[in-house]
Amino acid sequence: MDDRKKKLTTKSSDAAASDKHINRRPRRGFHVHMTQNFLLVWLDSNIDLENNDECKMTMSKLKKIVDMINPFTDVDECVRFVKNVKEEQAFMIASGSLGQTTVPIVHDLPQVNTIYIFCGNQARHEQWAKHWPKIKGVFTDIIPICKALKQAVLDCDKNLISISFVTTSYGTARQNLKQLDSLFMYTQIIKEILLTINFEQQDFNDFITYCRNIFAENPKALQAVDKLTHEYHDHPPIWWYTQQSFLYSILNRSLRMMEVDLIISMGFFIRDLHNHIAKLHQEQYAGHARSKSFIVYHGQGLSETNFDQLNKTKNGLLSFNNFLSTSTDREVSFNFIRQTIRTSDLVGVLFVMKIEPSIVSTPFANVRDVSYFEEEEILFSIHSIFRIGKIQQMDNDRLWRVDLMLVSDEDPELQVLTEQIHKNTNPNAKGWDRLGMCLIKQEDFNKAQDLYNILLDQTTNDREKADIYNQLGLVKENQGEYQEAIAYYQQSSNILEKILSPTDTRLAASYSNIGLVYDKMGDYSKALSFHEKVLKIDQTNLPPNHPNLAASYNNIGMVYDNMGNYSEALSFHEKALEIYQKTLPSDHTDLAAAYNNIGWVYRNKGDYSRALESYERALEIQQRSLPPDHPDLQDVRKSINIVKKKM
């Protein structure tokens, strides 16, 4: 059955999603993304990267630590840039004179992490710099700045691990997925998708090509890319991850920012890393007599907003939407958060995590023997979920201890939430298409477009192309870009016309989408033409009481209503209502939509008593089938009030 979009009950047309192949590698050029969670701003009136060798040498040293460096010689331009930084943390190096002017303006911006003063007269500038906590020193040499910066960016990455909070006190069964933190849902879906895909050597090659392009002007990073190219299979995935090279940075940022094209390109590594942790978990814990629970620690700085959310979610669920490093040594994690509150405005949180080794749904493992640094560390796979316990203040009003307990898939509330997510995220779709449909449902249209553009470029199958063009049309339609939506829908139908019978119901779905967009554009004659094509196909293939036939009558009725031909509109809407009355339960929302549409026709005709009667029938059904705050209920109540005032 193909889904048709109807007034009040718009549905996605995912033609035959269940028989899609699992999509693998992208072959198109990637967007140029930030590769790290931070950038560097360098402000000095003497910067001259064309002619000054000292400036070139300074830039070269900084490039070994931060990929994105933004040099400025003008204070106003620099300030404008810093104020427009939204998603990254900004480190700043400023000359003494320009810093004295700029620091008071940018110091309290939350995106400004740390400031270093680089000058020729240390004693002079230390006098004013000591009044600004984010200034971490006044230097006359770039080398100590680089040393401090290297540690600061590592700490920054650790504090930017994405966390989702899920309140369960009101029952997860009623969780509105649009109110749920989208990253919680996306990372769960990504994890499920990656475990179904068979990656190939070409996936690895494509990622290496991408890295060579973005690091073209960074010799040190290119050396790391060369090492990955030639030695990837010589070291285990955990070794590469704990090396904290560009691979670590790109992975952390792409998952935090949900940059879907990068996630797809790194899919091979995410899966390899997960599988390595799962294998170690099996070796270390499964089937062993040692089943006693144990404690690990994780220190992280949270913004005031995230900390408030944590407090509101006590006894609820918390998920780390990335791979999570923890320590068996409390002091390691505690020292990290003490350092964090000294050098930032963040709230330091010591997560104390109780772990049951028998839990296998979230793999974790001691990685000391396979880690780059050979340190005692417990590494959790992506999307580890914990129950939030006691939250208590420590010896400082910005230091807090939070007790967590690792949750298994058998946790009742998590089970209900997982089932709800699965049910509402197109479970029949295969591979990355499922994520795309979820992004559309969550109204994350730009990311959905990125994903479908990649899938379009990677397929040579006409049927898959038709489905992807349809989804791109749906994205553009939802964005209100109707001409582009028509173009995509038309490309989909052009392909289907070549490979399908003229009476195939999948063509009807494609024509229906085009007709509905033309209706939104006010081009009613074209809308009517496409809806009549749909009706002809439906009448050929379907029994007289089929719901899709009712949908065709409904859509034609809508067009006639918009054209002012109310008698024809009423005729078609009544045909739709008759089918729904025979085939649907008495509390079905499509039945309510049919009454609502008839109410609109009578209202437009000026027959307010009949309009009121139809609206009230629609309201009666909706009150039985929809939550009290549903927008469709509000719309019908509004229509009833308007009609009553006109009577």
N, C-alpha and C positions, 0 to 999 in steps of 0.2 A: 504494500500500500504506500503510495506516495503522499507525503504530507503537503497539504495546501495551506497557504496563509489566509486567514479569515479575519474579518473585522472583530476586534476585541480578543481574538484568540490566535494571534500571529504565531506561526510555527516555522522552523527552519526546514527547508527542502533538502534533505540529505539523501539524494537518490541512491538507493542500493548501497548504503555505506558498508553493509556487512560483508560485501564481497571484495572490498578493496585489498590490494596487496599492502604489505607492511613497507612503508617508505624508509629508505636508508640514507644515502649520501647526497648532499647538495653539490651541484656542479657549477653553481653560479658564483659571481663575485659577492663577497660578504660586504655588509656595511662596515664602515671604519668605526670601530668602537673604542671607547676607553678600555684599557686592559687592566687597570688597577682601580682601587676604590678611592684613589687620591690623586691630586695633581700638585704641581709646584708653581708658585708665582715668584718671579725674581724681579725686583724693582730697584733700578739704579740708573741714574741719568747718564752714566758713562758706558753703558752696555753697547758694544759694537761688535757683533758677531761676524761681520764681514772683514774687518781690518785689524781687530785687536786680538793678538794671539793669546793673551792672558784670559780674555773673555771666552775664547774658544776652548781653552783648556778647562776653565771653570765649568762650562756647559758640558764638556765631555765627562767630567767627574760626576756631575749631578745626574747625567743620563744613565749612569750605571745603577742608580737607585730608583729614580722616578722616570717613567716613560714620557709623561706629558708635562713639559716645562713651558711656561708662558712668560717670556721676558717683557718688561715694560720699562720705558724711560720717562713716562708721564704719569703723575699721581692720579689724575682724574680718570684716565683710561684704565688704570690698574684697579681703582676702586669700583668702577662700573663692572669690570670683569668679575671681581670677587663677589660682588653683590648678586650676580647672576648665576653663580655656581649653586646648583640645586641638589644634586645627588652625591657629589664627591666631597671628601674632606680636602681642604686647601692648606698646604704648608707654604710658608712665605719666608723669603729671604729679602731683606731690604737694606739699602745703604743707610748710614746713620742719619744723614740730613733728610732724605725722603721718608725714611721710617718714622722720624719724629713727627712728620706731618700726617702720615697715613695710618699709623697704628691706632691713634684715638678714634679714627673713623671705622676701622674694620675689626678692631679687637673683640668686640662683643658679638660679632656675627657667629651663629652656631656652626657654620661651615668652615670657619677658620680654626684650624687645629693648633698649630704651633708657629711661632715667629722667631726667626734668627736675624740678628743685626750683623751685617758684614761691612766693616768700615776700616778706616785707617787710624782712628783715634779711639782706642778702647775706653780709656778712662773718662773721656768726655761724654760718651754716649751711655755709659753704664749709669750715669746719674739719673737720666730720665727713664731709661729702660726698666729700672728696678720697680717702677710703679705699675707695670703691666704684666700680670701673671703669665700670659701666654708667650711672652718673650723668654726663651730658654737660654739666652746667652748673647753676649756681644763678642764678636770674633774678628780677628784681623787676618785669618787664614781659612781657606775653604776646607781644608782637610778635617779639622775637628767638627765643622758644620756637617760634613758628609757622614762622619761617624755617628753624630747625634741623630741625623736625619734617617740613617739606615735603621736604627732601633725604633725611631718614632713611627716609621711606616709599618714596621712589623706589628707594633702595638695597635696601630690604627686598624689593620686588617683583622686582628683578633677581636676588636671591639665592634666590628661591623658585621659579625655573623648574624644573619637574619633570624629573628625569632617571631613565631606566631603564637597568639594567645586565643584559646577557645573556651568561652564560658559554657559550663555544662549545667549550671544550677537550675535552669529553666527547662532542661530536657533537650538533648541534642536531636531528638526526633523531629523537633519543630524548628530546627536551625534553618534560618533563611540563608541560602548559599551566597546571596549577594551581600549579606552582612558578615559572612565569614571572611576572615583574612584570606585574600585570594592566593597568597603564596603558600598557605597551608594546603590548599586544594591543588594548586599547580604542581608543587613538588611531589605530592603523592601520585598524581597522574604521570608525571615525568618518570618517576621511579618504576611504575608499573609498565610504562611503554618501553623503557630501555631494556627491561628484562625479557622482552619479546623479540628484540631485533638482533639479527645476525649481521654483525659489522664485517666489513671487508678491508683489505689493504688500502683500497682507494679512499676509504673514509679517513684513514690516517694520513695519506698523501695530501688530501684536500686541506686538512687542518694545518699541515706543515707549510703548504703553499700560502695559506692565509697568514700564518705567523711570519713568514719571510716578508710578506708585503707590509705588515704593520710595523715590523721592527727594522725596516730597510735602512734607517738612519741611526740604528743603535747597535754598534758592533758587539758589545757584550751580550746583548739579548740574542743576536744572531749566532753567536758561539753556542749559547744554550740551546737554540733551535737545532743547530748542527748536531749537538750531543744527543738530543732527543731523537733526531732522525736516525742516527747510526746505532744508538745504544738502547732504544726503547725496550727491546725484548731481553736485554742483558740485565735489567734490574726489575724488581717487582713494582707494581703500581704504587704501593705505599711508599716505597723509596722515593719515587718521583714526586709524590704529593708532599712528603715531609721535607723535601729539598727546599721548598718555599721559593721556587723559581717562578718564571713567567707562567708556567702551567698552573701553579697554585693560585696565582693572582687572577688569571683569566677565569678559572673555574669558580672561585669565590665570588667574583663580581658578577659573572653571568647568572649565577643562581640567585644572588641578592637582587639583581635588577630584572630578572626574568627576560634576559636577552635571548630570545628563542633561537635565532640563527646560530649564535655561538653555542648554545646548549646542544643543538642538533649536531654541530660540527665536532663538539667535544664528547658526544654521546659514547663513543668507543671507550674513552678514558673513564667516564663516570661509571659505566658498566664494569670495566675491568677493576676499578678501585673497589666498587661494591662487592664484586665476586671474590676479590682477594681478602677483604675483611671477613666475608661470610665463610670462606675456606678456613681461615685462622680460627674463627669462632668455633667452627665444628671441631677442629683439632684440639683447641684449648679447653672447651667446656662441655661439648656434647658427649654423653656416654661416660663421663668421668665421675668418679666418686665425689669429687669436690663440687658441691652444689651450694655451698654456703654463700649467702649474700655478702656483698662487699660495698665499700664506699669509694667513690672517685670525686674529684673536684674540678670545677671549671670557673675561672674568674673572667668577668666581662663587665665593661662599662656600659651602662644603659643611659639613654637620654631621659630627661624628666618625664617626657610623654610615655615612653616605653615602660618606665618604672611605675608610673601611675596605672598603666594598663595591667602590668603584672600584679599589682596590689588588688585590682578589681577582679582578677581572675583566680584568686585564691581558691583552692580545691578543684579548679578546672584543669585544662590541659595546656601544655606548652610544647611547641615543636621547634627544633633547630632545623632550619631549612637548608642545611648544608652538611658537609662532613664535619664532625665535632671532635676536637682534641680535648682530652681530659687528663688529669694527673692523679696518681695515687698519693702524691705528697701534698698535703694541705698548704704548706708554706709556699710552694711554687705558685699556686693559684692566688693565695692571699697577698703575696708580695706584688703580684701583677696588678691587682686592683688597688692596692695602696699607692703604687706608682701612677696608676691611671687617674686617681682623684687629685694627685699632686700636680698633674700636668694637663688636666682638662676640666670641663664643667660637668662631666658625666657622673652618674651615681655608680659607685663600685658595688658589684654584686658577687658574692661568693656562692655559687651553686654547689650544694652538697647533695650528691646523687647516690641514692641507694639502688644497687643493681642486683637483680636476680639472674644468675648465669643461665638458668633454664629457659629464659625468654629468647626465642630464636627469631621472632618477627622483625626485630631490629638488630642486625648483626653488629657486634663490637668485638674488639680483640686487643690484646697487649701487643704492641707493634715494636717493642724494643729491638728485637733481633732482625727486623727488616726495615727499620727506619733509617733515614739518611744520617741522623744525629745519634742513633743508638741510645735514645733516652727512654726512661720508663714512662710509657704513655698508653692510655686506652683510647683507641680511635673508634668512633661510632660512624656507621654509614649514614647516608643522607636521610633526612626526615625522621630523626629519632624523636619519639613522643614521650613526655613525662607528665606525671600528675604533680601539681603544685601543692606543697604542704605548708609547713610553718614558714612565716616571713618575719624575721626579727632583726632589729637594729643592733649593730656591733658597737665598737668603741668610738664611733664617729658618726655624725648625723648623715654622712654620705657613704657609709659602709654598711651593707646589709648582707645577712645570711638568708638564703632561700633553700629550703629542703625540697628535693625532687625525688620522685620514684619512677623508674622506668616502667612504662606501660606496655602490656602485651596486646596482641590483636584480639585476645579474648576478653579484654575489658569491656563491660556491657555498653558503656556510653560511647567508647571509641568504635565499637562494632556498629552501633546505630548510625553514628556520624559517617563512618566509612561507607556503609550501605547507602546512605542518603546521597553522598557524593557520587558513588558509582551509578546510582539510579538516574541522577540528574546530569551526567556528563557523557551522554551518548556511548553507553558501554558496548554497543555493537560496532562502533567505528574502530578501525584498525590503525595501529601505529600513530604517527604524529597528527593524523587527521582528527583523532579524538581530542588532543590538546587544542587544536584549532577551533573545534566546535565549542569547547569549554571557554576559550577566550572570547568568542563571539557572544556566548550566553552571558558572560560576565562584563560585556560591553568594553572589552579591552581590544578595540578594533585595530589599532596600529600594530600591535603585536600579532594579532591574527593575520593581518595582511602580510607582515614579514614572513610568517610561517608558510602561508599558502604560496607566496612567491617562490620560496625555496622548493616546496613540493612540486610546483609547476615546472620548475627548471630541471628537476631530477627525474621526471617521468617521460617516457616515450609512448605510453599507452593512451590511446585516444579516449577511451572511456574514463580513465583517471583524470585526463585533462579536462574533460567535460565537467566532472564533479568538482574539480578545483576551481574552474572558472565560475561555477555556480556559487561556491562559497565566497569567492572574491566579490561576486555581485552582491551577495548578502551583506558582506562587510560594508561595501560602498552604499548600499541602500540604507543601512542603519546609520551611516555617517551623514545621510542626507545628500550625498553626491550622486544624484539620480542618473545623470547622463553616463557617468562611468559605470554605474550599476547596470544600466541597460546594455552597455557595450560588453561587459563581462557575461551577463545572462545570454546575450545574443551569440557570443562566441561558444558558449556551452550548447545552446540549441543548434547552432550550425554543425557542430561535431555530431550531436545526437541524430540530426536529420540524415547524416551520411551513413551512420552505422546501425540505425534502428528502423523498424517499420514505421510508416507514417501514422499508424494508429497505436503505437506503443505508449503505454501510460506514463513512461518516464519523460516522453516528450511533452505530455500534458502538464507535468509539474514544471518543466522549464518555461513553457508558454504562460503558465499561470503567474510565475514570478515576474515575467516581463509585463504582463497585463497589469499587475498590481502596482508596479513602479510607474507605468504610464498614467495610471489613475492618480497616483500621488502628484505627478507632474501637471495634472490638469489636462492631459491630452486624452480626452475620453473616447474619441473615435478609435484611436490606436488601441487603447485599453480594451474596448469592446471587441475589436477584431481578434485580439489574442485570446480573450476569454471565450469567445465563440469557437475558436479552434479547440480549446480545451473541452468545451461542452460536446463538440462533435466526436472527439476521441473517447470521452467518457461514455457517451451514449452507445458507441460501438462496442465497448469492452465491458461495461459494468451493468449489473442488474438495476432495475428502476429505483430500488430503494437504497442504493449504495451511498455511504456518507460523502465520498468524493464527488458524486453527482450533485449532492446537496451543496457542497462547497462551490461548485461551478455556478449553480443557480444563485448562490449568495453573492459571488463576485460580480456576476452580470447585474444583479439587482443593485449593488452598490454603485456601479457605473451609471445605470439609468437614473438612480437617485441623484447623483452628482450632475447629470445632464438636465435634470428638471423634468424628466419623463416619469412622473410618479406612478401612473397606472402600470407601466411595464415593470417598474421597480417593485411595486407591490406584488405583481404576479410572480416574479421570480423569487422573491423572498418567501412568499407563501408556499411555493413548491419546495424550497429548502426546508421550511418549518415542517411541512407534511412528512418529509423523509425522516427528519430528526425525531418527530413524535413517534414514528413507527419503529425506529431502530435504536434509540438512545434511552438510557435511564432518565427518569423524570427530573433528576437533579444534575444533569450533565450541563457543563458550561456552554457547549455549542448550542444547546437548546435555548439557553438564556441569550446568547448572542443573536440567534434568529429573531426572538421576540424584540430584542433591543433594536435590531435593524428595521423591523416593521414599525416600531415606534418612531424611529427617525423619519420614515417616509410619511407617516400620518402627520407628524409634527411639521414637516416641510410643506405638506398640503394645507396645513391650517386646521386639520381635524384633531383638535387637542384632546377630546374625550377618548377617542380611540388610541391616540398616542399614549395617553396616561394608562389606559388599560394594558397596552403592550409593555410599557416600561415596568409597571407593577408586577406583571408576570415574570419579566426578566429578573427583577429584584428578588422576588420570592425564591426563585431557583438559586440565585447567587448567594443568598443568605444561608442556604442549606449546604452549599458546596465550596464557598470561599471563606478565607479568614476575614474577620471584621474590618481590617484596615486595607483590604485589597483595592487597588486603584479602580478596577472595573465596577466594584460596588459604589465607590465614590462617584464615578461618572454617571451611573444610572440614577443615583439619588439626586445628583445635580440636575439631570434632565427632567426628573419628576418635579422638582421645585420650579423649574423654568416653565414647564407646561401648565402647572397649577396657577401660576401667576398670569398666564395668558388666557385662562378660561373665564 
